[in-house]
Amino acid sequence: DAGITQSPRYKITETGRQVTLMCHQTWSHSYMFWYRQDLGHGLRLIYYSAAADITDKGEVPDGYVVSRSKTENFPLTLESATRSQTSVYFCASSEFDRGPRFFGPGTRLTVL
Amino acid sequence: SQQGEEDPQALSIQEGENATMNCSYKTSINNLQWYRQNSGRGLVHLILIRSNEREKHSGRLRVTLDTSKKSSSLLITASRAADTASYFCATDLVSSGSARQLTFGSGTQLTVLP
C-alpha cells in the first residue's frame, strides 16, 4: 500500500553509461509521468503515458526512453547519460489526465 | 517557457501569521492546481480549482482564482513551522488536448519561523 515508489533514491553514474530509473504505483492509475526538477527551471515533463503501451513526449524528452508494458510500472532510461542530465527525477501518476498528480519521493541522479 | 509564475519567490513569516502566495499565468486554463514540496521530498497535491470556480477551501488553505486577471492566490492561515516548504502552482491549459500541459511554476519558498 505504498502508493508510488521510485528506485533507486540516489544514483551516481558516469557519462556515457545507461541508467534506468524505476517507478511503481499501486493505485492502477491510467496516467503516469516523468518530471525532472532543476534549480531555475521548476518541474519539466520528460515523458508521460496515458495507459499501458501508450507513451508520448513531454517538454524535454531528448536523451530519454520510456516504456510501459504494465499499468503499474513506468521505467525511465537514460540511454547514454550526460552531465546535463544530473537532476532530481520525479515519477507521478494520476487517475485523470487533467487531475491531481501523485508524486513519488524522487531519484537524485548525478552524472560525473 | 513558464506558464504559471509564483510570487514572491521567497516568503518568511512568524508562526501564527497568514501566508499569501500568488500565481500568474498567460493563457486560458481548464484548472489550476497548488502543490507543496517539503525539502528532499516529492510534491504533494493541495487543491485543484476549476476555471469556473472562484474560491476553494481545504482546512487552513484558501485558494482564489481570478480568470479575468489570470491569477490565483494561495492563503495559508495561522501558519505553523510544519508549513515550511516550497509551494508550486500548476496550470492546465485550455489549448492543450493532452495531459502533458500541466505546467509547473518555479515555486515560492515559504519559511515559517517559530
Interface residues (C-beta under 8 A of the other chain):
Chain A: Y31 F33 Y35 G40 H41 G42 L43 R44 L45 Y48 A50 D56 K57 G58 E59 F90 A92 S94 D97 R98 G99 P100 R101 F102 F103 G104 P105 G106
Chain B: Q2 N30 N31 Q33 Y35 G40 R41 G42 L43 V44 H45 L48 F88 A90 D92 S98 A99 R100 L102 F104 G105 S106 G107
